[in-house]
């Protein structure tokens, strides 16, 4: 978390959900709760939106059964965090989450341009602490894929940077190879 010069109120997920329920926070505001702080989500540039669409399309073809691919939807991770990753692969079927957001994901993907520091530091720590086995950052600044695996505490023990021309297989689908080039706009 960044150094804070004055005390701030840390919201719980329950308080956050209550604000949504009572229209204090509205969908058009595009916010997410990370470690008790309500962050404004950055407006999407065309490049960012294209990357999300490419990732979603590829992951839907890889995770056909037993998982669903959710785009910019909440993950109820812990008492103080309900991020809305760009793409998350969660176990089960869509109706499994009719009454509650997923609490686990097999894979979380963030597309980062202006949010690269937030995604590398704060969100990475939240995902690792909540035992998300695999976290990818599609880094639009450097045109590469950052792959984080093996969460321990607030860090991932395995960190790899892949470039165009390289491939990888998701941990839960080791028989599928994905070209990094196909994830980048």
PASEBA-1860 file (N, C-alpha, C; in nm, 3 decimals):
! residues 185
1> XXXXXXXX> 0.084/-0.117/0.000/0.000/0.000/0.000/0.089/0.124/0.000 ~ 0.047/0.229/-0.065/0.123/0.353/-0.070/0.124/0.421/0.066 ~ 0.227/0.500/0.089/0.236/0.576/0.214/0.121/0.675/0.221 ~ 0.055/0.680/0.336/-0.060/0.767/0.355/-0.021/0.877/0.455 ~ -0.047/1.001/0.420/-0.010/1.113/0.505/-0.115/1.146/0.609 ~ -0.236/1.104/0.589/-0.345/1.129/0.684/-0.424/1.001/0.700 ~ -0.493/0.983/0.813/-0.573/0.862/0.831/-0.681/0.851/0.723 ~ -0.705/0.730/0.681/-0.813/0.707/0.585/-0.902/0.597/0.640
9> XXXXXXXX> -1.026/0.598/0.596/-1.119/0.493/0.637/-1.104/0.375/0.543 ~ -1.088/0.257/0.597/-1.081/0.135/0.516/-1.219/0.071/0.517 ~ -1.275/0.057/0.400/-1.408/-0.001/0.384/-1.400/-0.152/0.384 ~ -1.502/-0.217/0.437/-1.512/-0.362/0.426/-1.589/-0.394/0.299 ~ -1.579/-0.517/0.257/-1.654/-0.561/0.140/-1.804/-0.550/0.165 ~ -1.847/-0.578/0.287/-1.989/-0.568/0.321/-2.037/-0.422/0.310 ~ -1.959/-0.329/0.359/-1.994/-0.187/0.348/-1.998/-0.145/0.201 ~ -1.902/-0.191/0.126/-1.895/-0.160/-0.017/-2.018/-0.215/-0.090
17> XXXXXXXX> -2.050/-0.342/-0.064/-2.167/-0.403/-0.127/-2.296/-0.331/-0.086 ~ -2.303/-0.286/0.039/-2.420/-0.210/0.085/-2.432/-0.077/0.009 ~ -2.318/-0.013/-0.018/-2.320/0.113/-0.094/-2.371/0.089/-0.236 ~ -2.336/-0.025/-0.294/-2.385/-0.059/-0.427/-2.535/-0.089/-0.420 ~ -2.575/-0.167/-0.321/-2.716/-0.204/-0.304/-2.806/-0.082/-0.286 ~ -2.759/0.017/-0.216/-2.839/0.136/-0.187/-2.812/0.252/-0.284 ~ -2.751/0.222/-0.399/-2.724/0.320/-0.504/-2.636/0.437/-0.461 ~ -2.557/0.417/-0.357/-2.459/0.518/-0.320/-2.344/0.513/-0.420
25> XXXXXXXX> -2.306/0.391/-0.458/-2.213/0.370/-0.568/-2.293/0.313/-0.683 ~ -2.281/0.373/-0.798/-2.359/0.330/-0.915/-2.268/0.269/-1.019 ~ -2.321/0.177/-1.101/-2.237/0.108/-1.201/-2.160/0.203/-1.292 ~ -2.220/0.314/-1.328/-2.151/0.406/-1.419/-2.030/0.474/-1.355 ~ -2.017/0.463/-1.221/-1.901/0.522/-1.154/-1.774/0.441/-1.175 ~ -1.786/0.315/-1.208/-1.671/0.227/-1.235/-1.565/0.237/-1.126 ~ -1.594/0.172/-1.016/-1.502/0.168/-0.902/-1.480/0.024/-0.860 ~ -1.375/0.001/-0.780/-1.350/-0.130/-0.725/-1.285/-0.114/-0.588
33> XXXXXXXX> -1.308/-0.213/-0.502/-1.255/-0.210/-0.366/-1.128/-0.293/-0.359 ~ -1.018/-0.228/-0.323/-0.889/-0.296/-0.311/-0.830/-0.259/-0.176 ~ -0.812/-0.358/-0.091/-0.754/-0.339/0.042/-0.823/-0.226/0.120 ~ -0.956/-0.222/0.111/-1.034/-0.126/0.188/-1.043/0.012/0.127 ~ -0.980/0.033/0.012/-0.982/0.163/-0.056/-1.066/0.149/-0.182 ~ -1.153/0.247/-0.205/-1.235/0.247/-0.325/-1.159/0.323/-0.433 ~ -1.115/0.249/-0.535/-1.039/0.308/-0.645/-1.131/0.336/-0.763 ~ -1.109/0.451/-0.827/-1.174/0.477/-0.955/-1.104/0.394/-1.060
41> XXXXXXXX> -1.181/0.332/-1.147/-1.121/0.256/-1.256/-1.095/0.352/-1.372 ~ -0.979/0.339/-1.432/-0.941/0.428/-1.541/-1.032/0.407/-1.661 ~ -1.060/0.516/-1.734/-1.133/0.500/-1.861/-1.050/0.414/-1.955 ~ -1.117/0.336/-2.037/-1.046/0.246/-2.127/-1.016/0.312/-2.261 ~ -0.891/0.302/-2.300/-0.853/0.343/-2.435/-0.884/0.226/-2.527 ~ -0.889/0.253/-2.655/-0.921/0.151/-2.755/-0.824/0.034/-2.749 ~ -0.696/0.064/-2.731/-0.591/-0.039/-2.724/-0.619/-0.136/-2.608 ~ -0.657/-0.081/-2.494/-0.688/-0.158/-2.373/-0.811/-0.246/-2.397
49> XXXXXXXX> -0.916/-0.189/-2.452/-1.040/-0.263/-2.479/-1.016/-0.377/-2.578 ~ -0.933/-0.352/-2.678/-0.901/-0.456/-2.775/-0.828/-0.571/-2.708 ~ -0.734/-0.540/-2.620/-0.660/-0.644/-2.549/-0.756/-0.730/-2.466 ~ -0.849/-0.668/-2.397/-0.946/-0.744/-2.317/-1.025/-0.838/-2.406 ~ -1.071/-0.790/-2.519/-1.148/-0.874/-2.612/-1.066/-0.992/-2.663 ~ -0.939/-0.968/-2.696/-0.853/-1.076/-2.744/-0.832/-1.182/-2.636 ~ -0.804/-1.137/-2.514/-0.781/-1.229/-2.402/-0.906/-1.311/-2.374 ~ -1.018/-1.243/-2.368/-1.145/-1.312/-2.341/-1.174/-1.419/-2.446
57> XXXXXXXX> -1.155/-1.385/-2.572/-1.181/-1.480/-2.681/-1.091/-1.603/-2.670 ~ -0.964/-1.582/-2.644/-0.870/-1.694/-2.635/-0.901/-1.780/-2.513 ~ -0.923/-1.716/-2.398/-0.948/-1.794/-2.276/-1.080/-1.871/-2.283 ~ -1.179/-1.816/-2.350/-1.306/-1.891/-2.367/-1.283/-2.018/-2.450 ~ -1.191/-2.013/-2.545/-1.165/-2.132/-2.625/-1.083/-2.235/-2.547 ~ -1.002/-2.190/-2.452/-0.920/-2.281/-2.371/-0.999/-2.340/-2.255 ~ -1.080/-2.257/-2.189/-1.157/-2.300/-2.071/-1.303/-2.321/-2.110 ~ -1.330/-2.427/-2.184/-1.466/-2.453/-2.233/-1.556/-2.518/-2.130
65> XXXXXXXX> -1.505/-2.609/-2.051/-1.592/-2.678/-1.955/-1.530/-2.672/-1.816 ~ -1.617/-2.659/-1.717/-1.573/-2.657/-1.579/-1.533/-2.520/-1.528 ~ -1.522/-2.424/-1.619/-1.484/-2.288/-1.583/-1.567/-2.189/-1.664 ~ -1.577/-2.067/-1.614/-1.634/-1.959/-1.694/-1.535/-1.843/-1.697 ~ -1.537/-1.771/-1.807/-1.451/-1.656/-1.824/-1.537/-1.532/-1.801 ~ -1.497/-1.454/-1.701/-1.572/-1.333/-1.664/-1.488/-1.210/-1.697 ~ -1.552/-1.112/-1.757/-1.484/-0.990/-1.797/-1.532/-0.873/-1.712 ~ -1.437/-0.811/-1.642/-1.462/-0.693/-1.560/-1.581/-0.712/-1.466
73> XXXXXXXX> -1.577/-0.824/-1.396/-1.679/-0.857/-1.296/-1.611/-0.882/-1.162 ~ -1.682/-0.858/-1.052/-1.620/-0.867/-0.920/-1.576/-1.006/-0.879 ~ -1.467/-1.006/-0.801/-1.421/-1.124/-0.728/-1.427/-1.085/-0.580 ~ -1.500/-1.160/-0.500/-1.512/-1.132/-0.357/-1.399/-1.205/-0.285 ~ -1.283/-1.142/-0.276/-1.164/-1.212/-0.231/-1.147/-1.219/-0.080 ~ -1.161/-1.107/-0.013/-1.146/-1.108/0.132/-1.231/-0.995/0.191 ~ -1.217/-0.972/0.318/-1.303/-0.875/0.386/-1.287/-0.733/0.332 ~ -1.171/-0.702/0.273/-1.146/-0.565/0.228/-1.119/-0.552/0.078
81> XXXXXXXX> -1.139/-0.657/0.000/-1.108/-0.648/-0.142/-1.213/-0.717/-0.229 ~ -1.263/-0.640/-0.326/-1.354/-0.691/-0.427/-1.313/-0.630/-0.561 ~ -1.197/-0.674/-0.613/-1.150/-0.619/-0.740/-1.238/-0.665/-0.856 ~ -1.226/-0.593/-0.967/-1.294/-0.630/-1.090/-1.187/-0.646/-1.198 ~ -1.119/-0.761/-1.198/-1.011/-0.780/-1.295/-1.063/-0.773/-1.438 ~ -0.975/-0.738/-1.528/-1.016/-0.730/-1.668/-1.073/-0.864/-1.715 ~ -1.007/-0.973/-1.679/-1.057/-1.107/-1.713/-1.023/-1.201/-1.596 ~ -1.120/-1.284/-1.559/-1.096/-1.385/-1.456/-1.157/-1.516/-1.502
89> XXXXXXXX> -1.085/-1.624/-1.481/-1.135/-1.758/-1.510/-1.170/-1.820/-1.375 ~ -1.298/-1.847/-1.356/-1.345/-1.899/-1.227/-1.409/-2.036/-1.247 ~ -1.404/-2.120/-1.143/-1.462/-2.254/-1.156/-1.615/-2.249/-1.161 ~ -1.672/-2.349/-1.227/-1.817/-2.364/-1.227/-1.885/-2.311/-1.351 ~ -2.012/-2.272/-1.330/-2.097/-2.222/-1.437/-2.153/-2.086/-1.395 ~ -2.203/-2.010/-1.490/-2.251/-1.874/-1.462/-2.355/-1.871/-1.350 ~ -2.448/-1.964/-1.349/-2.554/-1.962/-1.247/-2.504/-1.994/-1.107 ~ -2.384/-2.046/-1.096/-2.326/-2.070/-0.964/-2.306/-1.939/-0.888
97> XXXXXXXX> -2.304/-1.827/-0.960/-2.275/-1.698/-0.898/-2.395/-1.603/-0.902 ~ -2.513/-1.661/-0.905/-2.635/-1.580/-0.906/-2.650/-1.500/-0.778 ~ -2.614/-1.556/-0.665/-2.637/-1.491/-0.536/-2.511/-1.441/-0.468 ~ -2.395/-1.469/-0.524/-2.270/-1.421/-0.465/-2.160/-1.425/-0.571 ~ -2.072/-1.328/-0.562/-1.958/-1.325/-0.655/-1.862/-1.438/-0.622 ~ -1.785/-1.482/-0.721/-1.684/-1.586/-0.694/-1.582/-1.539/-0.591 ~ -1.531/-1.633/-0.516/-1.427/-1.603/-0.417/-1.291/-1.658/-0.458 ~ -1.288/-1.737/-0.563/-1.165/-1.798/-0.614/-1.160/-1.783/-0.765
105> XXXXXXXX> -1.039/-1.789/-0.817/-1.020/-1.788/-0.962/-0.900/-1.875/-0.995 ~ -0.908/-1.944/-1.107/-0.795/-2.023/-1.154/-0.689/-1.933/-1.219 ~ -0.736/-1.823/-1.276/-0.648/-1.730/-1.347/-0.712/-1.592/-1.342 ~ -0.630/-1.492/-1.314/-0.674/-1.353/-1.321/-0.580/-1.281/-1.417 ~ -0.640/-1.199/-1.505/-0.562/-1.123/-1.602/-0.598/-0.975/-1.591 ~ -0.497/-0.892/-1.576/-0.516/-0.747/-1.580/-0.444/-0.695/-1.704 ~ -0.508/-0.603/-1.774/-0.446/-0.535/-1.887/-0.397/-0.401/-1.832 ~ -0.269/-0.375/-1.847/-0.211/-0.258/-1.782/-0.140/-0.165/-1.879
113> XXXXXXXX> -0.177/-0.041/-1.870/-0.108/0.066/-1.938/-0.081/0.172/-1.832 ~ -0.180/0.253/-1.804/-0.165/0.355/-1.699/-0.172/0.295/-1.559 ~ -0.223/0.173/-1.545/-0.239/0.110/-1.414/-0.129/0.010/-1.381 ~ -0.021/0.010/-1.457/0.083/-0.092/-1.441/0.137/-0.099/-1.298 ~ 0.165/0.013/-1.237/0.218/0.012/-1.100/0.117/-0.046/-1.001 ~ -0.009/-0.006/-1.011/-0.115/-0.059/-0.925/-0.128/-0.210/-0.943 ~ -0.127/-0.256/-1.069/-0.142/-0.398/-1.098/-0.024/-0.480/-1.048 ~ 0.097/-0.425/-1.056/0.217/-0.497/-1.012/0.231/-0.500/-0.861
121> XXXXXXXX> 0.190/-0.397/-0.795/0.213/-0.387/-0.650/0.089/-0.426/-0.569 ~ -0.009/-0.342/-0.571/-0.124/-0.359/-0.481/-0.211/-0.477/-0.522 ~ -0.249/-0.482/-0.650/-0.335/-0.594/-0.692/-0.261/-0.727/-0.685 ~ -0.136/-0.728/-0.722/-0.059/-0.852/-0.713/-0.057/-0.905/-0.570 ~ -0.037/-0.817/-0.473/-0.036/-0.859/-0.333/-0.171/-0.915/-0.291 ~ -0.279/-0.850/-0.333/-0.415/-0.899/-0.300/-0.439/-1.036/-0.362 ~ -0.403/-1.053/-0.488/-0.425/-1.181/-0.555/-0.340/-1.291/-0.491 ~ -0.215/-1.262/-0.461/-0.127/-1.362/-0.398/-0.180/-1.400/-0.260
129> XXXXXXXX> -0.213/-1.301/-0.180/-0.263/-1.326/-0.044/-0.390/-1.411/-0.045 ~ -0.470/-1.398/-0.151/-0.594/-1.473/-0.161/-0.579/-1.600/-0.244 ~ -0.455/-1.643/-0.261/-0.422/-1.772/-0.321/-0.472/-1.790/-0.464 ~ -0.466/-1.682/-0.542/-0.493/-1.694/-0.686/-0.366/-1.755/-0.746 ~ -0.378/-1.877/-0.794/-0.260/-1.954/-0.835/-0.184/-1.891/-0.950 ~ -0.255/-1.821/-1.037/-0.190/-1.766/-1.156/-0.246/-1.628/-1.186 ~ -0.156/-1.532/-1.205/-0.191/-1.394/-1.231/-0.108/-1.344/-1.349 ~ -0.177/-1.292/-1.451/-0.108/-1.239/-1.567/-0.132/-1.089/-1.577
137> XXXXXXXX> -0.029/-1.018/-1.617/-0.044/-0.877/-1.654/-0.007/-0.865/-1.801 ~ -0.104/-0.824/-1.881/-0.075/-0.793/-2.021/-0.027/-0.648/-2.020 ~ 0.104/-0.634/-2.031/0.173/-0.506/-2.016/0.174/-0.435/-2.152 ~ 0.087/-0.335/-2.165/0.077/-0.263/-2.292/0.189/-0.162/-2.310 ~ 0.254/-0.121/-2.202/0.366/-0.027/-2.213/0.488/-0.094/-2.279 ~ 0.517/-0.216/-2.235/0.636/-0.286/-2.285/0.602/-0.398/-2.384 ~ 0.474/-0.412/-2.418/0.428/-0.510/-2.517/0.473/-0.652/-2.481 ~ 0.442/-0.693/-2.358/0.481/-0.825/-2.312/0.376/-0.880/-2.215
145> XXXXXXXX> 0.395/-1.003/-2.174/0.307/-1.068/-2.078/0.388/-1.102/-1.954 ~ 0.344/-1.052/-1.839/0.407/-1.084/-1.712/0.325/-1.195/-1.648 ~ 0.390/-1.304/-1.611/0.322/-1.421/-1.555/0.370/-1.442/-1.412 ~ 0.275/-1.446/-1.320/0.305/-1.464/-1.178/0.238/-1.592/-1.131 ~ 0.317/-1.679/-1.067/0.266/-1.807/-1.018/0.326/-1.839/-0.881 ~ 0.266/-1.937/-0.815/0.311/-1.985/-0.686/0.301/-1.877/-0.578 ~ 0.177/-1.841/-0.540/0.160/-1.738/-0.438/0.204/-1.785/-0.300 ~ 0.274/-1.698/-0.231/0.312/-1.720/-0.091/0.304/-1.586/-0.021
153> XXXXXXXX> 0.214/-1.576/0.076/0.194/-1.448/0.144/0.140/-1.347/0.047 ~ 0.209/-1.234/0.035/0.164/-1.127/-0.055/0.247/-1.119/-0.182 ~ 0.321/-1.225/-0.213/0.405/-1.226/-0.332/0.389/-1.356/-0.408 ~ 0.431/-1.352/-0.532/0.439/-1.473/-0.613/0.586/-1.513/-0.621 ~ 0.612/-1.640/-0.600/0.749/-1.690/-0.601/0.804/-1.704/-0.742 ~ 0.717/-1.723/-0.840/0.759/-1.737/-0.979/0.709/-1.617/-1.059 ~ 0.804/-1.548/-1.123/0.770/-1.433/-1.206/0.845/-1.445/-1.338 ~ 0.770/-1.443/-1.447/0.830/-1.460/-1.580/0.776/-1.352/-1.672
161> XXXXXXXX> 0.860/-1.300/-1.759/0.817/-1.204/-1.860/0.832/-1.272/-1.996 ~ 0.722/-1.277/-2.069/0.721/-1.340/-2.201/0.699/-1.235/-2.309 ~ 0.767/-1.254/-2.420/0.762/-1.159/-2.531/0.682/-1.217/-2.647 ~ 0.653/-1.132/-2.744/0.589/-1.179/-2.868/0.673/-1.295/-2.923 ~ 0.606/-1.395/-2.977/0.677/-1.511/-3.031/0.688/-1.625/-2.932 ~ 0.668/-1.597/-2.803/0.672/-1.702/-2.701/0.530/-1.752/-2.672 ~ 0.524/-1.868/-2.608/0.394/-1.926/-2.573/0.395/-1.967/-2.426 ~ 0.275/-1.990/-2.374/0.262/-2.043/-2.239/0.134/-2.124/-2.229
169> XXXXXXXX> 0.129/-2.208/-2.127/0.009/-2.287/-2.098/-0.040/-2.247/-1.960 ~ -0.170/-2.220/-1.946/-0.224/-2.192/-1.813/-0.203/-2.313/-1.721 ~ -0.181/-2.287/-1.594/-0.158/-2.396/-1.498/-0.270/-2.500/-1.499 ~ -0.393/-2.455/-1.508/-0.506/-2.549/-1.502/-0.541/-2.608/-1.638 ~ -0.474/-2.566/-1.743/-0.492/-2.622/-1.877/-0.355/-2.640/-1.943 ~ -0.270/-2.727/-1.885/-0.132/-2.740/-1.935/-0.123/-2.796/-2.077 ~ -0.229/-2.852/-2.128/-0.227/-2.907/-2.263/-0.258/-2.803/-2.370 ~ -0.288/-2.679/-2.332/-0.318/-2.572/-2.427/-0.205/-2.470/-2.428
177> XXXXXXXX> -0.152/-2.443/-2.544/-0.047/-2.341/-2.558/-0.112/-2.213/-2.613 ~ -0.079/-2.100/-2.553/-0.131/-1.970/-2.595/-0.012/-1.885/-2.639 ~ -0.023/-1.828/-2.757/0.082/-1.740/-2.808/0.067/-1.602/-2.745 ~ 0.174/-1.549/-2.692/0.172/-1.414/-2.632/0.126/-1.312/-2.735 ~ 0.168/-1.329/-2.858/0.128/-1.239/-2.967/-0.023/-1.229/-2.978 ~ -0.093/-1.340/-2.952/-0.239/-1.340/-2.965/-0.308/-1.264/-2.852 ~ -0.237/-1.236/-2.743/-0.295/-1.162/-2.630/-0.274/-1.012/-2.643 ~ -0.182/-0.970/-2.728/-0.147/-0.829/-2.742/-0.215/-0.768/-2.863
185> X> -0.267/-0.645/-2.849/-0.332/-0.581/-2.965/-0.233/-0.544/-3.074
END
